[in-house]
Amino acid sequence: MSKIAIVVGSLRAESFNHRVAEALTRLPAGQGHDFTFADIGSLPLYDQDDDADQADSVKALKALIADSDGVIFLTPEYNRSMPGVLKNAIDHASRPYGQSAWSGKPAGVLGVSVGAIGTALAQQHLRNVLAYLHMPTLGQPEVFLQWKDGLVTEEGTIGESSAAFLDGWLQAFLALVETHGG
Ligand code: FNR
């Protein structure tokens, strides 16, 4: 059983990325594993002056990541990059200097957008950041999802056309986590 933290880079109530994330945890490959969603909406804007006295919400995020065997990021694409709320969360948990919660944690990256390139550019920016943070990140398969009716069913599961593909992705991610001790 692996403990997986899920970080979704959208705060909106009807977020497609959040819906895909919830459905991902219901795939066969995820059964028996423990998924916890990070709360990044209550984080303050990152301010380096607060590094010595981090807010409780920052401490909670860092504790969740520290206690996890791996991290799944779902990023929307905002103006061809990741949303500021996601970068804000990443920056918070990377500090104070030398006490990053991310270091060494295996990562998986997915994203869904209304655009045809399915967050490809946002994911590429995110991968750049994760490499710097020393997070071994699943390379293949890549997951670029364009939101369409039926991607997530009324019951909150992944729809038929993507279920096998995403189950394979989750299997590959959990195998990566296992190779890193999770
Ligand atoms: C977007 N959207 C968007 N889509 C895309 O494919 N490429 C992009 O560069 C952008 N840029 C962008 C900027 C901003 C500020 C917003 C609000 C939106 C559309 C985006 O894919 C859409 O809003 C998704 O629904 C966002 O994901 P969630 O919130 O549904 O998870």
Residues whose N, C-alpha, C, O or C-beta is under 5 A from the ligand:
A	BS01	FNR	S10 R12 E14 S15 F16 N17 H18 P76 E77 Y78 N79 R80 V112 S113 V114 G115
